[in-house]
Amino acid sequence: MRPARSLPRRRLAVATALTALTTLVALGTPAVATRGATAGHGHHRPCADSRKAPDRGPARDILRIAEQAKADMGLKSVILRVTVDGRDVLTTALGESMTGVPADPAMHFRNGNIAISYLGTALLRLVDQGTVRLDDPVARWLPGLPDAERITLRMLASSTTGLHDYVKAPGFQRAVVANPFRRWTPEELVSISTSREPWYAPGTNWNYSHANFVLLGAALEKITGTRLDVLLRRQITGPLGLRETRNSFTPDIPAPVLHAFTADRGTYEESTFWNPSWTTAPGAVQTTDICDLARSASAIGSGELLSRSSYRELLDPGTVGLGHATATCPAQVCIAQTEATHYGMGVIVLGDWIAQHPLFFGYSASMDYLPSERLAIAVSTTQDPGAPGGHSAHTIAQRIAAALAPDHPVPDFG
């Protein structure tokens, strides 16, 4: 399942251009200072900031796509990074974080379900280390969970438990919008899902459910005897050098901050510090920057931390062909999937791409990786008043993919 090391002709041209760029930097081409990345903030710069507008090649194509998308979709900001084989093609920021404050690649934003890809990979690392097996029932660690003897670790990570998604429960989204600063406990969230009859017998179908990952986080803590944020740092963010990706048990975001705005409550207002406690397991409610997001795309998407067998499980833990609507699991819940487009272990397999794309509280992000080309695309957006909504970051990633890898389009999902 791992990509071959040979460079296709198109990627070889990009790699050659990047080698020339690297040589210029080594010879002393002046670097442009980044606003916001000051020593006082303690922010480390792990990747380049392409402040000088490129005048040709793939970087210029990407920039034009981003500029056009920003205008078309009414976006306040677009921050992106594209790499080939880990080398920078373009890293840049367009627009503003707040009025008069330019967006910057150093800015932090909420990464939402990107952390779910870390949970899936952390579980698979524990499998590689011989700590657990994917088909172990969760009753040992979550004895109070209904059907705990039938639900396995694999099912939690692949969203095949049959549990309702509390986010889709009647009234939940209204409750979040009515009091966006409320702190939700994992017990409250899981109880919303488990208080309803399961959609289907465990392992027989697929539906996205936030409850699965709240429970997976709790199981990982019990398995290892380690708090989840510490476990993810040891197993994922530390080994990958993700210095700007971190958990917070409060709604705070480390400076410099990419501010978000939304009209979810009927008026355009700042939503940056609304409480994200409902989004996933405590300890995995994270913020990141665009450099770490691109690094995550390539590392998670290539299975860098995994054995070959676990990488195969990451991409298909038995979910191919699942996601079909039934009388008890309607189409809007059980998403129709194919072998090419399905859910893996905390990742979405979109044709030839491995992806995740969070969307909440005015933030939109997308990480996408094409193993055959070692091409990583990371995008983060925020919206202006009157923006039509929708997943703008994923749309931009699709357009970039179409320009750089036209034989490998990124399909929609859900």
Rosetta blueprint (number, residue, H / E / L):
1 M L
2 R L
3 P L
4 A L
5 R L
6 S L
7 L L
8 P L
9 R H
10 R H
11 R H
12 L H
13 A H
14 V H
15 A H
16 T H
17 A H
18 L H
19 T H
20 A H
21 L H
22 T H
23 T H
24 L H
25 V H
26 A H
27 L L
28 G L
29 T L
30 P L
31 A L
32 V L
33 A L
34 T L
35 R L
36 G L
37 A L
38 T L
39 A H
40 G H
41 H H
42 G L
43 H L
44 H L
45 R L
46 P L
47 C L
48 A L
49 D L
50 S L
51 R L
52 K L
53 A L
54 P L
55 D L
56 R L
57 G H
58 P H
59 A H
60 R H
61 D H
62 I H
63 L H
64 R H
65 I H
66 A H
67 E H
68 Q H
69 A H
70 K H
71 A H
72 D H
73 M H
74 G L
75 L E
76 K E
77 S E
78 V E
79 I E
80 L E
81 R E
82 V E
83 T E
84 V E
85 D L
86 G L
87 R E
88 D E
89 V E
90 L E
91 T E
92 T E
93 A E
94 L E
95 G E
96 E E
97 S E
98 M E
99 T L
100 G L
101 V E
102 P E
103 A L
104 D L
105 P L
106 A L
107 M L
108 H E
109 F E
110 R E
111 N L
112 G L
113 N L
114 I H
115 A H
116 I H
117 S H
118 Y H
119 L H
120 G H
121 T H
122 A H
123 L H
124 L H
125 R H
126 L H
127 V H
128 D H
129 Q L
130 G L
131 T L
132 V L
133 R L
134 L L
135 D L
136 D L
137 P E
138 V H
139 A H
140 R H
141 W L
142 L L
143 P L
144 G L
145 L L
146 P L
147 D L
148 A L
149 E L
150 R L
151 I L
152 T E
153 L H
154 R H
155 M H
156 L H
157 A H
158 S H
159 S L
160 T L
161 T L
162 G L
163 L L
164 H L
165 D L
166 Y H
167 V H
168 K H
169 A L
170 P L
171 G L
172 F H
173 Q H
174 R H
175 A H
176 V H
177 V H
178 A H
179 N L
180 P L
181 F L
182 R L
183 R L
184 W L
185 T L
186 P H
187 E H
188 E H
189 L H
190 V H
191 S H
192 I H
193 S H
194 T H
195 S L
196 R L
197 E L
198 P L
199 W L
200 Y L
201 A L
202 P L
203 G L
204 T L
205 N L
206 W L
207 N L
208 Y L
209 S L
210 H H
211 A H
212 N H
213 F H
214 V H
215 L H
216 L H
217 G H
218 A H
219 A H
220 L H
221 E H
222 K H
223 I H
224 T H
225 G L
226 T L
227 R L
228 L H
229 D H
230 V H
231 L H
232 L H
233 R H
234 R H
235 Q H
236 I H
237 T H
238 G L
239 P L
240 L L
241 G L
242 L L
243 R L
244 E L
245 T L
246 R E
247 N E
248 S L
249 F L
250 T L
251 P L
252 D L
253 I L
254 P L
255 A L
256 P L
257 V E
258 L L
259 H L
260 A L
261 F E
262 T E
263 A L
264 D L
265 R L
266 G L
267 T L
268 Y L
269 E E
270 E E
271 S L
272 T L
273 F L
274 W L
275 N L
276 P L
277 S L
278 W L
279 T L
280 T L
281 A L
282 P L
283 G L
284 A L
285 V L
286 Q E
287 T E
288 T E
289 D L
290 I H
291 C H
292 D H
293 L H
294 A H
295 R H
296 S H
297 A H
298 S H
299 A H
300 I H
301 G H
302 S H
303 G L
304 E L
305 L L
306 L L
307 S L
308 R H
309 S H
310 S H
311 Y H
312 R H
313 E H
314 L H
315 L H
316 D L
317 P L
318 G L
319 T L
320 V L
321 G L
322 L L
323 G L
324 H L
325 A L
326 T L
327 A L
328 T L
329 C L
330 P L
331 A L
332 Q L
333 V L
334 C L
335 I L
336 A L
337 Q L
338 T L
339 E L
340 A L
341 T E
342 H E
343 Y E
344 G L
345 M L
346 G L
347 V L
348 I E
349 V E
350 L E
351 G L
352 D L
353 W E
354 I E
355 A E
356 Q E
357 H L
358 P L
359 L E
360 F E
361 F L
362 G L
363 Y E
364 S E
365 A E
366 S E
367 M E
368 D E
369 Y E
370 L E
371 P L
372 S L
373 E L
374 R L
375 L E
376 A E
377 I E
378 A E
379 V E
380 S E
381 T E
382 T E
383 Q E
384 D L
385 P L
386 G L
387 A L
388 P L
389 G L
390 G L
391 H L
392 S H
393 A H
394 H H
395 T H
396 I H
397 A H
398 Q H
399 R H
400 I H
401 A H
402 A H
403 A H
404 L H
405 A L
406 P L
407 D L
408 H L
409 P L
410 V L
411 P L
412 D L
413 F L
414 G L
